[in-house]
Amino acid sequence: MDLHFGYTLKAGQVLLQKSRVGSFFCPPSGMNYGGQKRLPTLQTEYPASAKVQTIKCRGQPLVVLPPTKYINQLLKPTTLLNQIIMAWHQISVTSNEVVTADISDFLSELGAVSVTFMSAESQPVYEPDIGETRIWEQTKTIALFELDASPDIIKTLLFQQFTENTLHDWYAEILQDQTWERAWMEHFQPMQFAERLWVYPSGQEQSKPGTVSLILDPGLAFGSGTHPTTALCLKWLAEHDVTGKTVIDFGCGSGILAVAAVLLGAKEAHAIDIDPQALTATQDNAQKNKVASKIKTYLPEEFTPFEADIVLANILAKPLIELSENISALAQTQGQLVLSGILKEQADSVSSTYQKQFNMNTAVIQGDWCRLDGIKK
């Protein structure tokens, strides 16, 4: 982010200057900065004792920092930038699947900083083949633009490029930026699995007699315990004695299952994932829960297969079937297998695939999802 100065302030006034991304700030009163670029400015009365505020100018949100606060941060620019609030134009439009990719490309050419697809009619899209991208018959395309963009111009250009009977449900709004992880945390409450295991967000952890506490914050990898597939696996771990056992977490995501297994008494856990970010998240969560020495992480090509006491695989039905031989080989005789990421209508096909080598139990269902488990013959 580029911030440019270049104005001398008068006593009792604060100069608000626009940055490249549409946020505003105020330099300290009475100080002069010689900058090369000078952007449109606004002056307003502002008491030096006031706290950080947000006001509006010509419909756009402006962040006002008191001079004394800014002076304190002069040598810490990153700290200052973290206090600047940004906002975006968020626009959305619905179309059929044929033109969705073209709409995305066109919006990107117009300057969109991000483009997202979502279903416009709650139509399910099941697992695609490798290299295949599936979208919905009616897809909502959502794009973010910086505040200096004009939604009206974007709409005009978009509807000129694509026929009006192809596009519908246009919507534009101002989206205030925020610390998204912390915003999500407001809805992430402590969760209990069986009698023994609790998952807490950072800062809310508690110590309850006879229970195990797992600390987890959202990150870039899947697995927080809120989704039924993860919850079903956590419940299985909390209901079984894993003391002294070796665990393989196949498709570890955030590492929540590996961390939970070790906290519940497992000797060690080996976490495997194709996504390097998942391995980073697993390592971070292991350190946060002080079990890093007992958890090892691997990309698939780095992992040397061995037989473990417990194999956990919370992925999806299709890869569970396609990789059944590899996954089955990881469990020792009488070893335990736990599978999830399976829709309840897929349970029979997944279970029948593993029945050759495992005595499979009846599926445990939660909502639309289920968990399968069994013991190797």
C-alpha positions as CSV (number, residue, x, y, z in Angstrom):
1,M,0.0,0.0,0.0
2,D,1.4,3.4,-1.0
3,L,0.7,6.3,1.4
4,H,1.7,9.8,0.1
5,F,2.3,12.9,2.2
6,G,3.1,16.5,1.2
7,Y,1.0,19.1,3.1
8,T,1.6,21.5,6.1
9,L,-1.3,21.4,8.6
10,K,-2.7,24.4,10.4
11,A,-3.4,24.4,14.1
12,G,-6.8,22.9,14.9
13,Q,-7.1,21.2,11.6
14,V,-6.4,17.7,10.4
15,L,-5.7,17.0,6.7
16,L,-7.2,13.9,5.3
17,Q,-5.5,12.5,2.3
18,K,-6.6,9.7,0.0
19,S,-4.3,6.7,-0.5
20,R,-4.1,4.6,-3.6
21,V,-6.6,2.0,-2.3
22,G,-9.3,4.5,-1.2
23,S,-8.6,4.7,2.5
24,F,-7.9,7.9,4.4
25,F,-5.6,9.0,7.2
26,C,-4.3,12.1,8.8
27,P,-0.7,13.1,9.4
28,P,0.3,14.8,12.7
29,S,-0.7,18.4,13.1
30,G,1.9,21.0,12.3
31,M,4.3,18.6,10.5
32,N,5.3,18.7,6.9
33,Y,6.0,15.8,4.7
34,G,7.5,16.3,1.2
35,G,6.0,13.7,-1.1
36,Q,6.2,13.3,-4.8
37,K,2.5,12.5,-5.3
38,R,-0.3,14.7,-4.0
39,L,-3.9,13.5,-4.1
40,P,-7.2,15.3,-3.4
41,T,-7.6,16.4,0.2
42,L,-10.2,17.4,2.7
43,Q,-9.8,19.6,5.9
44,T,-12.0,19.2,9.0
45,E,-11.9,20.4,12.6
46,Y,-10.5,17.6,14.8
47,P,-9.6,17.6,18.5
48,A,-6.2,16.1,19.3
49,S,-7.6,14.2,22.2
50,A,-10.1,12.2,20.2
51,K,-9.9,8.5,19.5
52,V,-9.7,6.8,16.1
53,Q,-12.9,7.5,14.2
54,T,-14.5,6.7,10.9
55,I,-16.4,9.5,9.1
56,K,-17.9,9.8,5.6
57,C,-16.9,12.2,2.9
58,R,-18.9,12.2,-0.4
59,G,-20.3,8.8,0.6
60,Q,-16.9,7.2,1.1
61,P,-15.7,6.0,4.5
62,L,-12.7,7.9,5.9
63,V,-10.4,6.8,8.7
64,V,-9.3,9.6,11.0
65,L,-6.3,9.1,13.3
66,P,-5.5,11.7,16.0
67,P,-2.2,13.5,15.5
68,T,-0.7,12.3,18.8
69,K,-1.5,8.7,17.9
70,Y,0.1,9.1,14.5
71,I,3.3,10.6,16.0
72,N,3.6,7.6,18.2
73,Q,3.5,5.3,15.2
74,L,5.9,7.2,12.9
75,L,8.6,4.6,13.2
76,K,6.1,1.7,13.0
77,P,4.4,2.1,9.6
78,T,3.0,-1.5,9.6
79,T,1.3,-0.9,12.8
80,L,-0.3,2.3,11.4
81,L,-1.4,0.5,8.3
82,N,-3.1,-2.2,10.3
83,Q,-5.4,0.6,11.8
84,I,-6.5,1.9,8.4
85,I,-10.0,0.6,7.5
86,M,-10.5,-0.2,3.8
87,A,-13.8,-0.7,1.9
88,W,-14.7,-2.2,-1.4
89,H,-17.4,-2.2,-4.0
90,Q,-19.0,-5.6,-4.1
91,I,-21.0,-6.4,-7.1
92,S,-22.9,-9.6,-8.0
93,V,-24.8,-10.8,-11.1
94,T,-26.4,-14.1,-12.0
95,S,-25.9,-15.9,-15.3
96,N,-26.1,-19.4,-16.8
97,E,-23.0,-21.6,-16.6
98,V,-22.1,-21.1,-20.2
99,V,-21.0,-17.5,-19.8
100,T,-19.8,-17.6,-16.2
101,A,-16.1,-17.9,-17.1
102,D,-16.4,-15.2,-19.7
103,I,-18.0,-12.9,-17.1
104,S,-15.2,-13.6,-14.7
105,D,-12.6,-12.7,-17.3
106,F,-14.4,-9.5,-18.3
107,L,-14.7,-8.3,-14.7
108,S,-11.0,-9.0,-14.1
109,E,-10.2,-6.9,-17.2
110,L,-12.3,-4.1,-15.7
111,G,-10.1,-4.2,-12.6
112,A,-11.8,-6.6,-10.2
113,V,-9.4,-7.6,-7.4
114,S,-11.2,-10.8,-6.8
115,V,-14.0,-12.9,-8.4
116,T,-16.0,-15.6,-6.7
117,F,-18.6,-18.1,-7.9
118,M,-21.5,-19.4,-5.8
119,S,-24.8,-21.2,-6.5
120,A,-27.7,-19.0,-7.3
121,E,-30.3,-21.7,-6.6
122,S,-28.7,-24.0,-3.9
123,Q,-27.9,-26.6,-6.5
124,P,-25.4,-29.2,-5.3
125,V,-22.3,-29.9,-7.2
126,Y,-20.6,-33.1,-6.3
127,E,-17.0,-34.1,-6.6
128,P,-15.4,-33.2,-10.0
129,D,-12.9,-35.4,-11.7
130,I,-9.2,-34.4,-11.5
131,G,-8.7,-31.4,-13.7
132,E,-12.5,-30.8,-14.1
133,T,-14.2,-27.6,-12.9
134,R,-17.9,-27.8,-12.3
135,I,-20.2,-24.9,-11.7
136,W,-23.9,-24.5,-11.2
137,E,-26.5,-24.1,-13.9
138,Q,-27.4,-20.7,-12.5
139,T,-24.2,-19.2,-11.0
140,K,-23.8,-15.9,-9.0
141,T,-20.6,-14.2,-9.9
142,I,-19.3,-11.9,-7.1
143,A,-16.5,-9.4,-7.7
144,L,-14.7,-6.9,-5.5
145,F,-13.5,-3.5,-6.8
146,E,-11.6,-0.7,-5.2
147,L,-13.6,2.3,-4.1
148,D,-12.5,4.5,-7.0
149,A,-14.3,2.2,-9.4
150,S,-17.9,3.0,-10.6
151,P,-20.5,0.2,-10.2
152,D,-22.8,2.0,-12.7
153,I,-20.1,2.0,-15.4
154,I,-19.2,-1.6,-14.6
155,K,-22.9,-2.6,-15.0
156,T,-23.2,-0.7,-18.3
157,L,-20.1,-2.3,-19.8
158,L,-21.1,-5.7,-18.5
159,F,-24.6,-5.6,-19.9
160,Q,-23.3,-4.3,-23.2
161,Q,-20.9,-7.2,-23.5
162,F,-23.5,-9.8,-22.6
163,T,-27.2,-9.8,-23.5
164,E,-29.6,-8.7,-20.8
165,N,-31.6,-11.9,-20.9
166,T,-28.3,-13.7,-20.0
167,L,-27.6,-11.6,-16.9
168,H,-30.0,-10.9,-14.1
169,D,-30.2,-10.1,-10.3
170,W,-27.5,-7.3,-10.5
171,Y,-26.6,-6.0,-7.0
172,A,-24.0,-3.6,-5.8
173,E,-23.0,-2.5,-2.3
174,I,-20.2,-1.2,-0.2
175,L,-18.4,-3.9,1.7
176,Q,-16.5,-2.7,4.7
177,D,-13.2,-4.6,5.2
178,Q,-12.4,-6.1,8.6
179,T,-10.1,-8.7,10.2
180,W,-12.0,-11.7,8.7
181,E,-10.5,-14.3,10.9
182,R,-11.5,-12.4,14.0
183,A,-15.0,-11.7,12.6
184,W,-15.4,-15.4,12.0
185,M,-14.2,-16.1,15.6
186,E,-17.2,-14.2,17.0
187,H,-19.3,-17.1,15.8
188,F,-16.8,-19.8,16.7
189,Q,-17.9,-21.0,20.2
190,P,-16.3,-23.7,22.3
191,M,-17.5,-27.2,21.2
192,Q,-17.7,-30.5,23.1
193,F,-17.1,-33.9,21.5
194,A,-18.3,-36.9,23.5
195,E,-17.4,-36.4,27.2
196,R,-13.7,-35.8,27.0
197,L,-12.8,-33.4,24.2
198,W,-13.4,-29.6,24.0
199,V,-12.3,-27.4,21.1
200,Y,-11.7,-23.7,22.0
201,P,-10.8,-20.6,20.0
202,S,-7.8,-18.8,21.4
203,G,-8.5,-16.8,24.4
204,Q,-11.5,-18.8,25.4
205,E,-9.8,-22.0,26.6
206,Q,-10.8,-23.5,29.9
207,S,-9.5,-26.3,32.1
208,K,-12.3,-28.7,33.1
209,P,-11.5,-31.8,35.2
210,G,-11.5,-35.0,33.2
211,T,-11.5,-33.2,29.8
212,V,-8.9,-32.4,27.1
213,S,-8.8,-28.9,25.6
214,L,-7.7,-28.3,22.0
215,I,-7.0,-24.7,21.0
216,L,-7.8,-23.9,17.4
217,D,-8.2,-20.7,15.3
218,P,-9.4,-20.6,11.7
219,G,-6.7,-20.5,9.0
220,L,-6.1,-21.4,5.4
221,A,-6.8,-25.1,5.8
222,F,-10.0,-27.0,6.3
223,G,-10.9,-28.4,9.7
224,S,-12.2,-26.4,12.7
225,G,-14.7,-28.9,14.1
226,T,-17.7,-27.0,13.0
227,H,-18.3,-29.1,9.9
228,P,-20.1,-32.5,10.5
229,T,-17.3,-34.5,8.8
230,T,-14.7,-33.2,11.2
231,A,-17.0,-33.3,14.2
232,L,-17.8,-37.0,13.5
233,C,-14.1,-37.8,13.5
234,L,-13.4,-35.8,16.7
235,K,-16.3,-37.6,18.4
236,W,-14.8,-41.0,17.4
237,L,-11.4,-40.1,18.8
238,A,-13.0,-38.9,22.1
239,E,-15.0,-42.1,22.5
240,H,-12.1,-44.5,21.9
241,D,-8.9,-45.2,23.8
242,V,-6.0,-44.0,21.7
243,T,-3.4,-44.1,24.5
244,G,0.0,-45.0,23.3
245,K,-1.1,-45.6,19.7
246,T,0.4,-44.4,16.4
247,V,-2.0,-42.4,14.2
248,I,-1.9,-41.5,10.5
249,D,-4.0,-38.5,9.5
250,F,-4.5,-38.9,5.7
251,G,-5.5,-35.5,4.3
252,C,-4.9,-33.6,7.5
253,G,-6.1,-30.1,6.6
254,S,-5.7,-28.0,9.7
255,G,-4.3,-30.9,11.6
256,I,-7.1,-30.9,14.1
257,L,-7.5,-34.7,14.1
258,A,-3.8,-35.3,14.5
259,V,-3.6,-32.7,17.4
260,A,-6.7,-34.1,19.0
261,A,-5.3,-37.7,18.9
262,V,-2.1,-36.7,20.6
263,L,-3.9,-34.6,23.2
264,L,-6.1,-37.7,23.9
265,G,-3.0,-39.8,24.5
266,A,-1.7,-41.1,21.2
267,K,2.0,-41.7,21.1
268,E,2.5,-39.8,17.8
269,A,0.6,-38.7,14.8
270,H,1.8,-38.5,11.1
271,A,-0.1,-35.9,9.1
272,I,-0.2,-36.1,5.3
273,D,-1.7,-33.5,2.8
274,I,-1.2,-32.5,-0.8
275,D,-1.4,-28.8,0.2
276,P,1.7,-27.2,1.8
277,Q,-0.6,-24.6,3.5
278,A,-2.3,-27.5,5.3
279,L,1.0,-28.7,6.6
280,T,1.8,-25.2,7.8
281,A,-1.5,-25.0,9.6
282,T,-1.0,-28.4,11.2
283,Q,2.4,-27.3,12.5
284,D,1.0,-24.1,13.8
285,N,-1.8,-25.8,15.6
286,A,0.5,-28.4,17.0
287,Q,2.8,-25.7,18.4
288,K,-0.2,-23.8,19.8
289,N,-1.3,-27.0,21.7
290,K,2.3,-27.9,22.7
291,V,2.4,-31.2,20.9
292,A,4.6,-30.3,18.0
293,S,7.3,-32.9,19.0
294,K,4.7,-35.7,18.5
295,I,3.3,-34.7,15.2
296,K,5.2,-35.0,11.9
297,T,3.9,-33.6,8.6
298,Y,4.5,-34.8,5.0
299,L,3.6,-34.1,1.5
300,P,2.6,-37.4,-0.1
301,E,5.9,-37.8,-2.0
302,E,7.8,-37.3,1.3
303,F,5.9,-39.9,3.2
304,T,7.2,-43.5,3.6
305,P,4.2,-45.8,4.1
306,F,4.1,-47.9,7.3
307,E,1.4,-49.6,9.3
308,A,-0.2,-47.6,12.1
309,D,-2.7,-48.4,14.9
310,I,-5.2,-45.9,13.7
311,V,-5.8,-44.4,10.2
312,L,-8.0,-41.3,9.9
313,A,-9.0,-40.1,6.4
314,N,-11.5,-37.2,6.4
315,I,-11.4,-36.3,2.7
316,L,-14.2,-37.1,0.1
317,A,-15.9,-40.2,-1.1
318,K,-14.3,-40.3,-4.6
319,P,-10.6,-40.2,-3.4
320,L,-11.5,-42.6,-0.6
321,I,-12.6,-45.1,-3.2
322,E,-9.8,-44.4,-5.7
323,L,-7.1,-44.5,-3.0
324,S,-8.6,-47.4,-1.0
325,E,-5.6,-49.7,-1.6
326,N,-3.2,-47.1,-0.4
327,I,-5.2,-46.1,2.7
328,S,-6.0,-49.7,3.6
329,A,-2.3,-50.6,3.5
330,L,-1.6,-48.0,6.2
331,A,-3.5,-49.9,8.9
332,Q,-2.0,-52.8,10.7
333,T,-3.9,-56.1,11.4
334,Q,-6.6,-55.3,13.9
335,G,-5.8,-51.6,13.3
336,Q,-8.7,-49.1,13.3
337,L,-9.9,-47.2,10.2
338,V,-12.0,-44.0,10.4
339,L,-13.3,-42.5,7.2
340,S,-15.4,-39.3,6.7
341,G,-16.1,-36.6,4.2
342,I,-18.8,-38.9,2.9
343,L,-22.4,-37.9,2.0
344,K,-24.9,-40.3,3.5
345,E,-26.0,-41.5,0.1
346,Q,-22.4,-42.4,-0.7
347,A,-21.9,-44.5,2.5
348,D,-22.7,-47.9,0.9
349,S,-20.3,-47.5,-2.0
350,V,-17.4,-46.4,0.2
351,S,-18.1,-49.1,2.8
352,S,-18.3,-51.9,0.2
353,T,-14.9,-50.8,-1.1
354,Y,-13.2,-51.3,2.2
355,Q,-15.1,-54.4,3.3
356,K,-12.6,-56.6,1.5
357,Q,-10.0,-55.8,4.1
358,F,-12.0,-54.4,7.1
359,N,-14.9,-55.4,9.2
360,M,-16.9,-52.2,8.7
361,N,-19.5,-50.9,11.1
362,T,-22.8,-49.2,10.3
363,A,-22.4,-45.6,9.2
364,V,-22.9,-42.9,11.8
365,I,-24.9,-40.0,10.2
366,Q,-24.9,-36.3,11.1
367,G,-27.0,-34.2,8.8
368,D,-26.2,-34.9,5.2
369,W,-22.8,-36.5,6.1
370,C,-21.6,-39.7,7.6
371,R,-18.6,-41.4,9.2
372,L,-17.5,-45.0,8.5
373,D,-15.2,-47.0,10.8
374,G,-13.9,-50.6,10.9
375,I,-11.2,-52.9,12.1
376,K,-8.7,-54.5,9.7
377,K,-9.0,-58.3,9.2
